[in-house]
Amino acid sequence: MPVLYLSHGAPPLADDALWTRQLAEWSAGLPRPRAVLMVSAHWESAPVTLSATRTVPLVYDFGGFPERYYRVTYAAPGAPALAARVRGLLGGAGLPVHDAPERGLDHGAYVPLVEMYPEADVPVLQLSMPTLDPARLMALGRALAPLRDEGYLIVGSGFFTHNLRGLTWGAGADEAPAWSREFDAWGREALDGQDLDALLDFTRKAPAGRIAHPRTEHFAPLFVTLGAGEDDLSAQRTVIDGFWNGLAKRSVQLG
């Protein structure tokens, strides 16, 4: 299986005809996964923690949106077999694993999945980020890499630039402030050039690094993706680019 990093969007993503079409077309071109392992920017918990392995209510981890966004459901099957496999792989790497049996999928997981697998017929498991340290997250991704040969789709879900104070509501798909454009261009070049050293040190190496990511949790899932897909760095490609209200929605596939 390939491994993905996607910019997941806020709940209003569902109203963006271009972006929803891009996500749907992307998933249509992928091999059908046995299950999806989601690593979302919106769940930080140490040690590594696994979400419910059965269908439970979603986590509406956002505020201030119209009521209809809190009525969205996504009753994907749980993935207990995947959870057992993750426990085995991470345990073998010396990483303890905890369980959160009542935690549902947060919006970093279900918002893109609603567009990619709208029938909610692919099992989904969410895994927490135990740290925001890029090198440690890459190591986590490497430990999970064998899942790819077993038919599981690993998805890091964040946002390529994420400064909510810098949102430019109503901006077009090609419009963005200079800091977002500069960081996005730098990130594209670093990925295309397989410059892992620069990416791992992005807060210092990237132009406007701390403006694009005042806090780094939305870039952090990329490092799980890079670790899991390290053998396919040469096959990395951008699938979705452009901007959403000024934020870069660059999304990439390895393999």
Secondary structure as UniProt FT lines:
FT   STRAND          3..7
FT   HELIX           11..15
FT   HELIX           17..28
FT   STRAND          35..44
FT   STRAND          48..50
FT   HELIX           67..70
FT   HELIX           80..92
FT   TURN            93..94
FT   STRAND          97..99
FT   TURN            101..102
FT   HELIX           107..116
FT   TURN            118..119
FT   STRAND          124..129
FT   HELIX           134..144
FT   HELIX           145..150
FT   STRAND          152..158
FT   HELIX           164..166
FT   TURN            169..170
FT   TURN            173..174
FT   HELIX           178..192
FT   TURN            193..194
FT   HELIX           196..200
FT   HELIX           202..205
FT   TURN            207..208
FT   HELIX           209..212
FT   TURN            217..220
FT   HELIX           221..228
FT   HELIX           230..235
FT   STRAND          237..240
FT   STRAND          243..244
FT   TURN            245..246
FT   STRAND          247..248
FT   STRAND          251..254
//
